[in-house]
Amino acid sequence: MMSQVRTGHSYIRMSRPHYTIRPGHDVFDAGVLNDGQQVLVGLQLPELVVVRFSSRGSLIGVTVVATVTSSNGSTADQANSELARWKAEVGFRATPITVEPFFVRDRWIGIADLPQHYQEVLDHPESCDKDRRLDLLDDIRQWQVRGDFVLYWDEDYYLNKDGEVVSS
């Protein structure tokens, strides 16, 4: 089943049933909790945010687990300490997760098949000259063949089909 998510002025088609996200990134981490829920957890300073998924990958919801304020030392250091404490408290185990397409608009966290600049070419092909459009369409085909996708977490992270961040 194909779903669409409205972002800005264009639709991003999400046609893959599941996406893998590997753990261990500096800004977000992937894993499972003791109860079997899959989670994507990370910093959206000053908050620590948890995106919860069922064991099958369906979005359950988003929770703010802490708000970080630092009176001594950096906010980032305090946030990382708070994140480590939360992970230990809930039995977080870092492991790849497999989730369905999702987008949390008010947090700008989600998945898209294509980066926005590629989507713009598909939505508005007249916006660039023919040679540029053909080059971009070739880039899009290569992107799709590789199975790459975008994970939004405040910014765009390009992941390969194995869920590894290859660019941001």
N, C-alpha and C positions, 0 to 999 in steps of 0.2 A: 504494500500500500504506500502510495506516495503522499507525503504531506508537504505543506508549504508554510513558511514562516515569513511574516511581513517584517522587514527591517528597512526603515527609511522609505524610499520610494519604489523599491523593487522587491520581488519575491525571490527567495532563495529556495530552489527545489531540493528537497531532501529525500532521495530515493533509496538510499541504502537502509537496510533494516537495522543494522547495528554498527557501532563504531567502538574501537578499542582505544583506551587511553592508558598509557603506562605511568607508573608512579615516578616520583623523584625530581620533579621540576621545582625550581626555586620559588615560584609564585603559587603554584597549586600542586596538590598531590592526589593520587588515586589509590583506593584500597577498599577493604571491607571491614565492617564492624562485627562484633561478636554475634549480633543477631542475624547476620547474613546480608544485611543491606550493603549495597555498593555505595561508595561516596566519592565525591570530588570535593576536596577541602582546600581552602587557601585563604590568602589575605586579600581583602579589599579594604585597605586601611581607612579608618581605624578599626575595621571589623574583621572578625574571623568568620568565614562563611562556609557552610556545609550544604552541598547539593546532594540529596539522597535519592537513590534509585532502588527499585526492587532487585531481587536476585536475577530477574529476567531482563533488567535494564530499563524498566519504565520509570519515568520521573515520578517521585513521590512528593518532593517539596524542597524548599530552601529554608535553612535555619541560620540565624546569626547566633553563634555560640559564645561570643565574647566581644566586648568593645574595649580596645586597647587605648589607654592613656598613659603617657610616660612622663613622670616628673623628674626622673634622673636616668640618663642614658637615652639611647635612641628609641623611637617608637618602633622601628623595624626589629630591633633586638628584643624589645618587650613582646612584640607580636609573635616572634618566633618562639620565645619561651612559652607564651600562652598556648600556642599551637601544639608544641611538644607536650605540654601538660594535658591538654584536651585529648590528644591522641592516646596517651597512656591511660587516661581515665575511662575512655570508652572502648578500649581494646582494639584500636585501629591497627590494621595490618596492611602495610603497603604491598599492593599487588595490582597487576593490570585489571581494569574493569572493562566491561562491554555494555554499552548503553544504546538506547534508541535515540533518534534525533530529538533534540529539545532546544528550547531557547527561553531564558528567563529575562524578559525585556527590561524590567526595572533594575536588574543587576548587570546586564550586558554579559551574561554567561550563556554559552550555548554552542551548538555545532552547526556548521554549514558545509555543504558539498564543495563550494567554490569560494575563493576570496571575492570580496565585493567588487573589485575592479574587473574580474572576469565576468561576474554576474552582470555588471553594467553593459559589457560588450554584447552579451546575449539579449539583454532587455532592450538595448538601444544601439543596434548595430550601425545606425547612421551617424553615431556620435564620433566615429573616427574614420579616417580615410581607408580605402580598400586594402592597401598593402599592410597597414597597421592592423586592421581588423583580421586579415588572413593570418598574420603572425600570431595574434592573440588567440585566434581559434585553434591554431596548431598547439599553442601552449596549453590551452584548456583541454584538448584531447590528451596530451601527454600527462597532464595532472590527473585526469580521470582514469587513464590506463594504469598509472602508478597506484591509484586508490587513495591519493592524498585527500585531506579535508582540513577544515579550519575549526579550531577551538577558540571561542571568544572567552576571555577572562580579563576584562577591562581593555585588553588589546587583542590583536590577532596572533594566534600561534598556529603555524602550519605543521600538521602532523602527517606522518606517512601511514600507510595502511596498517602497520604494526603498532600504531599509537605513540610513536616516538616523535618528540618535537624536533623538527628539522630546520625551522626558521621562525623568527618572530619580528 
